[in-house]
Amino acid sequence: MRNKIHKLWLLLLLLCCLLNPELSLQAQEKQQLPETNVQLFDDAGLLTQEESEEITQQLAGLEKTTGWDVMAYTAGDAGGLDATAYAETFFDEHTVSDNGIICGIDMDNREIVIRAFGEGQFYITDDRTERVLDAGYDDVSRKQYGSALTAMLKEVSRAVLEENPEQNYLQDEDTGKVTSYRQAHRGISRLEILIAGIAALAAGGITAGGIIGAYRFKSGSYQYPIEKNGSVRLEKKEDHFVNQFVTHRHIQRESSGSGSGGKSTVHKGAGGRSSSGGSRKF
């Protein structure tokens, strides 16, 4: 019955397409559209069509290379937020990804800004942040906004290609806590937690069931005749202290830093997630 209904719907759709060629053409065009996740927002209206296309290509290339969400924006009204909080909030509102980078020109606060999230924090170190801001500063000061964003994204691309994240580390600006790349990737997945919990419950249930089954026959009126089957014998024993030896050994502790690796100063942003990066007035 379901197959008949399905075939009937296909037949009706085919008839609609034959009767309305424009509908068929629109369906074909939709199928041919590239599926991209390009995220450029020119809310301040600062970019030309050519600049938007160039930046869009940069974002698409970065997203393909990294697998993250990479965004760029211009803002005319920050809604009372500072440049950093606006960038963090903007990223949170436009993605559900844990990893990504966002570059922006904030005309309300007169700042250029970059923030990196998740994996991106190990690439956008404090040194790289300054390089990204340096790359865009001169152009944005000359009101060449498209060139500024293009230059910033080029420096982000260099960071992705050149940085070794395993040599870098994060340092929380509020608590001072240092997190290496290995520490950040040492977590336990939800599936592993679930499997461990089920295994623990199963092992506990089997053990408890075995004990209950083994001792069930002793319940009721059964009594063990300890006076007949038990015996006690006491012996006197003395220990004499002879000597004492104490050995001291120095244990080399690992450094809390990461040696020659790059530091990313991070903090918990407006959306509750950690990010690195910075901003600069123009």
C-alpha positions as CSV (number, residue, x, y, z in Angstrom):
1,M,0.0,0.0,0.0
2,R,2.8,2.4,0.9
3,N,4.6,1.7,-2.4
4,K,1.5,2.5,-4.3
5,I,1.0,5.8,-2.4
6,H,4.7,6.7,-3.0
7,K,4.4,6.0,-6.7
8,L,1.3,8.1,-6.9
9,W,3.0,11.1,-5.3
10,L,5.9,10.8,-7.8
11,L,3.5,10.7,-10.7
12,L,1.7,13.8,-9.4
13,L,5.1,15.6,-9.0
14,L,6.1,14.7,-12.5
15,L,2.8,16.0,-13.9
16,C,3.3,19.3,-12.0
17,C,6.8,19.7,-13.5
18,L,5.5,19.0,-17.0
19,L,2.6,21.5,-16.6
20,N,4.9,24.1,-15.1
21,P,8.4,24.2,-16.7
22,E,9.5,27.1,-14.5
23,L,9.0,24.9,-11.4
24,S,11.1,22.2,-13.0
25,L,13.9,24.7,-13.8
26,Q,13.9,26.1,-10.3
27,A,14.2,22.6,-8.8
28,Q,17.2,21.9,-11.1
29,E,18.9,25.2,-10.2
30,K,18.5,24.5,-6.5
31,Q,20.1,21.1,-6.9
32,Q,23.1,22.8,-8.7
33,L,23.7,25.4,-6.0
34,P,27.0,24.7,-4.1
35,E,26.6,23.7,-0.5
36,T,28.9,26.1,1.3
37,N,29.0,27.5,4.8
38,V,30.4,30.9,4.1
39,Q,29.8,33.4,6.9
40,L,30.4,37.0,5.9
41,F,28.2,39.7,7.5
42,D,28.6,43.3,6.3
43,D,26.2,44.9,8.7
44,A,27.9,48.3,8.5
45,G,27.8,48.3,4.6
46,L,31.6,48.9,4.3
47,L,32.4,46.3,1.6
48,T,32.1,46.5,-2.2
49,Q,30.8,43.5,-4.2
50,E,34.3,42.6,-5.3
51,E,35.7,42.8,-1.7
52,S,32.8,40.6,-0.4
53,E,33.5,38.0,-3.1
54,E,37.2,37.9,-2.3
55,I,36.6,37.6,1.5
56,T,34.0,34.9,0.9
57,Q,36.5,32.9,-1.0
58,Q,39.0,33.3,1.8
59,L,36.5,32.1,4.4
60,A,35.5,29.1,2.3
61,G,39.1,28.1,1.9
62,L,39.8,28.4,5.6
63,E,36.7,26.4,6.5
64,K,37.7,23.7,4.1
65,T,41.2,23.5,5.4
66,T,40.3,23.5,9.1
67,G,36.8,22.1,9.3
68,W,35.9,25.0,11.6
69,D,33.5,27.8,11.4
70,V,35.4,30.9,10.2
71,M,33.5,34.3,10.1
72,A,34.2,37.9,9.2
73,Y,31.9,40.9,9.9
74,T,31.5,44.6,10.0
75,A,29.4,46.1,12.7
76,G,27.8,49.6,12.7
77,D,26.1,49.2,16.1
78,A,27.5,47.0,18.8
79,G,24.4,47.3,21.0
80,G,26.3,48.6,24.0
81,L,28.9,45.8,24.0
82,D,32.6,46.3,23.8
83,A,34.4,45.0,20.7
84,T,35.5,41.7,22.3
85,A,32.1,40.9,23.8
86,Y,30.3,41.7,20.5
87,A,32.6,39.4,18.6
88,E,32.1,36.5,21.1
89,T,28.4,37.0,21.2
90,F,28.2,37.2,17.4
91,F,30.1,33.9,17.0
92,D,27.8,32.2,19.6
93,E,24.7,33.3,17.8
94,H,25.8,32.2,14.4
95,T,27.2,28.8,15.0
96,V,26.9,25.7,17.2
97,S,30.5,24.6,16.4
98,D,33.0,24.4,19.2
99,N,35.9,25.4,16.9
100,G,36.3,28.6,14.9
101,I,37.8,32.0,14.3
102,I,36.1,35.4,13.8
103,C,37.6,38.6,12.5
104,G,35.7,41.9,12.6
105,I,35.7,45.6,12.1
106,D,33.6,47.3,14.8
107,M,32.7,50.8,13.7
108,D,30.8,51.5,16.9
109,N,33.8,50.9,19.1
110,R,36.3,51.8,16.4
111,E,38.3,48.6,16.8
112,I,39.4,45.7,14.8
113,V,39.1,42.3,16.6
114,I,39.9,38.6,16.3
115,R,38.7,35.8,18.6
116,A,39.5,32.1,18.3
117,F,37.5,29.3,19.9
118,G,38.2,25.6,20.6
119,E,41.0,24.2,18.5
120,G,41.6,27.7,17.1
121,Q,42.9,28.9,20.4
122,F,46.1,26.8,19.9
123,Y,46.7,28.5,16.6
124,I,45.9,32.1,17.5
125,T,48.5,32.7,20.2
126,D,49.2,36.1,21.7
127,D,52.0,36.6,19.1
128,R,49.7,35.6,16.2
129,T,47.0,37.9,17.5
130,E,49.4,40.9,17.3
131,R,50.3,39.9,13.7
132,V,46.7,39.7,12.7
133,L,45.9,43.1,14.1
134,D,49.1,44.5,12.6
135,A,48.0,43.2,9.2
136,G,44.7,45.0,9.2
137,Y,45.5,48.2,11.2
138,D,47.0,50.4,8.4
139,D,44.3,49.6,5.9
140,V,41.4,50.1,8.4
141,S,43.0,53.4,9.5
142,R,42.9,54.5,5.8
143,K,39.3,53.4,5.6
144,Q,40.2,50.5,3.2
145,Y,37.9,48.1,5.1
146,G,37.8,45.3,2.6
147,S,41.6,45.3,2.4
148,A,41.9,45.2,6.2
149,L,39.7,42.1,6.5
150,T,41.5,40.4,3.6
151,A,44.9,41.1,5.2
152,M,43.7,39.8,8.6
153,L,42.4,36.6,7.1
154,K,45.6,36.1,5.2
155,E,47.5,36.2,8.5
156,V,45.0,33.7,10.0
157,S,45.8,31.4,7.1
158,R,49.5,31.7,7.9
159,A,48.8,30.8,11.5
160,V,46.9,27.7,10.5
161,L,49.7,26.6,8.2
162,E,52.7,27.5,10.4
163,E,51.7,27.0,14.0
164,N,52.2,23.6,15.7
165,P,49.3,23.4,18.2
166,E,51.0,20.7,20.2
167,Q,53.8,23.1,21.2
168,N,51.4,25.8,22.3
169,Y,49.4,26.2,25.5
170,L,46.5,28.2,26.9
171,Q,46.7,30.4,30.0
172,D,43.5,31.7,31.7
173,E,43.9,35.4,32.3
174,D,41.6,35.2,35.4
175,T,42.9,32.1,37.2
176,G,46.3,31.7,35.7
177,K,45.6,28.1,34.9
178,V,47.8,26.6,32.1
179,T,46.4,24.0,29.7
180,S,48.6,22.2,27.2
181,Y,47.3,20.7,24.0
182,R,47.5,17.2,25.4
183,Q,45.6,18.2,28.5
184,A,42.9,19.8,26.4
185,H,42.4,16.5,24.4
186,R,42.5,14.1,27.3
187,G,38.8,14.1,28.1
188,I,36.5,11.1,28.2
189,S,33.7,10.8,25.7
190,R,30.0,10.4,26.8
191,L,30.0,7.0,25.1
192,E,32.9,5.9,27.2
193,I,31.3,7.2,30.3
194,L,28.0,5.3,29.4
195,I,29.9,2.1,28.7
196,A,31.9,2.3,31.9
197,G,28.7,3.0,33.9
198,I,26.8,0.0,32.4
199,A,29.9,-2.3,33.0
200,A,30.1,-1.1,36.6
201,L,26.3,-1.7,37.2
202,A,26.6,-5.2,35.6
203,A,29.6,-6.2,37.6
204,G,28.0,-4.9,40.8
205,G,24.8,-6.7,40.1
206,I,26.5,-10.0,39.4
207,T,28.6,-9.8,42.6
208,A,25.6,-8.9,44.7
209,G,23.5,-11.6,43.2
210,G,26.3,-14.2,43.8
211,I,26.6,-13.3,47.5
212,I,22.9,-13.3,48.1
213,G,22.6,-16.7,46.4
214,A,25.4,-18.2,48.3
215,Y,24.2,-17.1,51.7
216,R,20.4,-17.5,51.1
217,F,20.4,-21.0,52.7
218,K,21.5,-19.5,56.0
219,S,18.5,-17.4,56.5
220,G,15.6,-18.4,58.7
221,S,16.1,-20.7,61.7
222,Y,19.6,-22.0,60.7
223,Q,22.2,-21.3,63.5
224,Y,25.9,-22.0,63.3
225,P,27.2,-24.0,66.5
226,I,30.3,-21.9,67.1
227,E,31.0,-23.6,70.6
228,K,31.4,-27.0,68.9
229,N,33.1,-26.0,65.6
230,G,35.2,-23.1,66.8
231,S,38.4,-22.9,68.7
232,V,40.6,-20.0,70.1
233,R,44.3,-20.2,70.9
234,L,46.3,-17.2,72.2
235,E,50.1,-16.8,71.8
236,K,52.4,-14.2,73.2
237,K,54.7,-12.4,70.6
238,E,57.2,-9.6,71.1
239,D,58.8,-7.4,68.5
240,H,62.1,-5.6,69.2
241,F,63.1,-2.3,67.4
242,V,66.6,-2.7,66.0
243,N,67.3,0.2,63.6
244,Q,65.8,2.6,61.1
245,F,66.9,3.7,57.6
246,V,65.4,6.6,55.6
247,T,66.1,7.1,51.9
248,H,65.4,10.5,50.3
249,R,64.9,10.8,46.5
250,H,64.4,13.9,44.4
251,I,61.5,13.6,42.0
252,Q,61.8,15.8,38.9
253,R,58.5,17.6,38.3
254,E,57.3,18.7,34.9
255,S,57.2,22.4,34.2
256,S,53.7,23.9,34.1
257,G,54.6,25.8,31.0
258,S,55.3,24.4,27.5
259,G,58.9,25.5,27.0
260,S,59.4,27.3,23.7
261,G,55.7,27.0,22.7
262,G,53.4,29.9,22.1
263,K,51.1,31.2,24.8
264,S,47.4,32.0,24.1
265,T,45.9,34.2,26.8
266,V,42.2,33.1,27.1
267,H,39.2,34.0,29.0
268,K,35.5,33.0,29.4
269,G,33.5,35.2,27.1
270,A,30.0,36.5,26.9
271,G,28.6,33.2,25.7
272,G,30.4,31.2,28.4
273,R,33.0,29.6,26.2
274,S,36.8,30.2,26.2
275,S,38.5,32.2,23.5
276,S,41.8,33.8,22.6
277,G,42.6,36.8,20.6
278,G,42.4,40.6,21.0
279,S,41.4,43.9,19.6
280,R,43.0,47.3,18.7
281,K,41.6,50.8,18.4
282,F,41.9,52.7,15.1
